[in-house]
Amino acid sequence: MSTMTTTHVDIPFPPDPNPKKPRTVIPPGSWDSHFHIFGPPDRFPYAESRRYTPPTAPIEHWLRMSTAIGIERGFVVTPSVHDLDPAVTLDAIARSDGRIKGMVRANAGMTADEIKRLHKGGIRGLRFPFAKVVRRAFDAKEFHANIALIEPASWVVEFQIDGDSLEVHADLIGNVPLPTIIDEFAGIDPGEGLDQPAFRTLLDLLGKPNMHLKLICPDRHLALGGKYEDFVAMSRAIIAKAPDRVIWGSDWPHSYVFEVNQMPNDGDLIDMLADFAPDDAVRKKILVDNPKRLFDFD
């Protein structure tokens, strides 16, 4: 009798094609402040530097998903799969009938002329991917060069960063002369509690008027065995600290899901927000008022 061995391959699954209508009432004008578009790769090739090869996730699919769960506006973030090429993001913005704006990745070779071209195409933000998951350390030289270029355009700045790096560079991040966003909870583990040094640093930063946080990726922590009540506690502490500077994102199409039966339903993700922010007026700030102020510059 022969035995068969299998090897685990990290291939992301496509997003749930049937988003549930949330039980939570979504206010008109709500934003999905963090999602990605992948390909199609025959038009927008994936970067050779990519860490995984995802299924195609075109703008038409996000538009259908967002409509199903009650989202009207969006802020698309250029993913690592497309690296420094903004073409897929610019195309999505152009074909969204005015529903979305977007963000590109930091680039040491960026020029003032490129900023003008991207701004004309609907780009309103720059993301610094300085995190272990993307295999990049904090690059102060790139940071300063890029901030100087985008400051005249009044873009927002976003950091994908780990908690230990956030502690080291807190003064630099907290004094950026532009609206600044921390995403993915700075990689902080909710299970370590609210008194851990990295979380205290995050709360201190959120006391500054330029600092914002994206509520995204609770499903990742849960898939790794995290406790939902820990994530709720951390989210509520953040919202209590800065209710006017917290925004929500779906992270569609959930590219880090590599296991069967782990793909979240986007309607369920909206319903989680009701646990993080039980007050209707606060949820309206998170879904409508705060992102509109950040992204709807026109």
N, C-alpha and C positions, 0 to 999 in steps of 0.2 A: 504494500500500500504506500503510495507516495503522498507527501505533504506539500502544501503550497504555502509559500511565504509571500507576504505583501509588504510593499514599501510605501510609507506615507509620503505623499507629494503635496506640497503646499500650493494647491490650485484653488483660487477663490470660486465660490459659487455665485450664480447670478442672484440679484435681489428678488424678494418675494413678488411675484407678478400680480398678486391680489391683495393690495393694502386694505386693511379693515377701516371702515369709517370709525373714527375715534368716538368714544363715549363722551369725552371732554368737548365742550363747545369751543370751537376755534373762532376767535374774533375776526371780522373782516380786515383784510390788509395784512394778514400774518405772513411772516418770512421764514423760510428755511435758510439759515445763515451759513450752512456748511454742507456742501455736497460736491460730487465730482462727476465728470463726464469722461468715459473711456471710448476712444475711437469714434466710429468704426476704423480699425487699423488699416484698412485699404485706403482710407482718405487721410487719416491722422495716425501715422505709424507710432508704435510704442517705442520708447527709448531703449537703446541697447543696455543702459545702466539699470533698468528696472529690476526689482527684487522678485516680482511675480508677474504672471501674464493673466490678466483678468478677462472674463467674458465682456463683450461689447456692452456698453451702457450709454446709449445715445441720448441726446437732449429730449427727443420725443418721449422716451420712457419716463424721464424725470417729470416732464410736464404732465403726463397722465397720472403718475403717482401723486404728485403734489396736489393736483385737482381733486383726486379721490379723498385725500385726507383734509382738504380745506385750506391748503397753503396757496397764496396768491403771488408772492414775490420770492426771489431767491438770490443768493450770493454764491456763485460757483467758484470753487477753489481748484486751480490747476494741480493735478495729482502727480506724484513721483513717477507714475507710469509714463507720463509725457514730459517729465523733467522740465527743462528750460524752454520748451517749445510751447508758446501760448496759442497756437493756431486752433486747437480744439476748443479752448475756452472762448476765444473771440468768435468762432463760428456759432457756438451755443448762444452767446449773447445776441448775436445778429439775428438768430432764428427764433428768439423767444417772445417776439411781439412786445418788447419793452418790459417783460416780467423780471428780468434778472440783470445783475451786474456781476463783476468777477474780480478774482485775485490771481496774481502770478507768483512764481517762486523767485526768491532773491537770486541775483546773478552778478558775479563779480565783474562781468564784462558789459553790464548795462550802460546805456548812454542817455543823455537828455533827449535826443531825438526819438529814441525808442519809447521813452516815457510818454512823450507827446502822442505818438502813434497809438500806443496802448490805451491811453486816456480817451482818445477819440473813439476807440472800439469798445468802450464801456468798462475798462479796467479801473478799479478804484482801491486796490490794495496790494500789498506785497507781503509774502509769507517767508519767514526765515525758518527753514526746517533744520533746527539745531537739536536733534534728539538721537538717542541711541538707535531707535527703531529704524531711522533712515540713515544710520551710520555716519552722522556728521556731528562734529564738535562745534562749539560756539566759535565763530569766526569774526573777531572784532573788526578786522580790516574791511571785510565785506560789509559788515553791519554799518559802519560809519560811511562808507562810500555810497551805499544804497540809500541811506536815510537822507543824505545831502541831495541826492537826485530827486527823490519823491516829495521832499518837503514843499517845493513850490506848487506841486499838484494837489497838495492836501489829501493824499491817500491815507488809508488806515494801514497800520503795521500789525502783523500777527506773528506770534512765536509758537512753533511746535517745539517744545523744550521739556527736559526732564527736571524733576524737583531739585536735585542736587545742583544742576547747572543754574536753575532759577535762583537759588540761594547765592551762588557765587556772583552772578551778574545782575542782582536785583537793582542796584543803584543805576546801572546803565539802562536797564529795561524800564524802570519806573520814571526816568527822566527823558524819554523820547518826546520830542516836541510835536507829536502827532497822536491821534487816538490809537491806542495800543491794545491788542487782544491777546490773551493767553488761551490756547485751545487744549482740549483733551485733559483738562485739570492738571496740566504740567506733569502728566504721567504719575501723579501722586496716588498711592494705594489707599483707598478709603478705609481698608481694614486696619491700617496703622493708627487710626484715630485722628481726632481734630487737634491734638496737641503736638503732633509731630512737627519738627522744625520747618520742613518744606511747606507744610500747609499754613503754618503761622506766617511764613514769608509771603505766601500767596495772599493771605488776608490783609497783611500790611500793605502790599502793593495795591490791592483793590480799594484801599482808602484814598488813593490818589485820583484826581478827577479825570485823568486821561486813560485810566486803566479799565479794561473790560474783560469778561470771561465768556467763552462759548460753552454752553452745556451740551456736550456731545459725547457719544460712545459709552453710555452706561452699559450697553449690551456686551461690550468687550470685557468689562470687569466681571460681569455676571457669568460670561462664558468661561472665564478663567477660575471660577469658583468663588468669586466675591459675594458678599452678603448684600442683598438689596437694601436693607435698613442702614448699612454703612454708607452706601451711595446717597440715600435720601438725606441722611444727617449732614454729609459734606455739602450737598447741593443747597440745603436749607441755610446752612451757615454762610455760604457764599452769597446767596440771594439776600439774606438779612444784612450783610455787609454793604452790598452795592446793588440794590434793586433796580436802579436806573442805568446800570452798566453790565447787565447780564443778558445774553442772547441765546437762542436755541438753534441747533442744527441737527439734521437727520444723519449726517455722514453717509447718505445714500451714495453708491450702491453697496456699502458695507464691505469693502474690499479685503478686510482682514479676517473674514469668516472662512475658515478652511475645513470646518467639520460639518458633517451631515446633521441636519435638524437644529443648527445653531443660528441660521439666518433670521434676524429679527423682522417682524412685520412693522412697517412704518406707522401704521395706526396705533399699534401698541406703544411705540416710542413717544407719540404725542400724549397718550394716556399716562405715561410715567411722569410727564411734566406736571400733571395735576397733583402728584405726590410731592414733587420737589417744590412746587409753588401752589398751595391749596387755594390761595386768594385769587379770585377772578381778575381783579384790578392789577395785581402783580403779574399774572400770566399775560395780560394784555401788554404790559410794559415789555416783557421778555420777547413776545412774539411780534409785536407791532411797533410800539413807540421807540424802543431802544435801537433795533436794527434800522428803522426808517431814518433816525437821526444820524446813524453811522454811515449808511450806504446810499441813501437817496439824495445825493448831493444836488441834483438838478432841480 
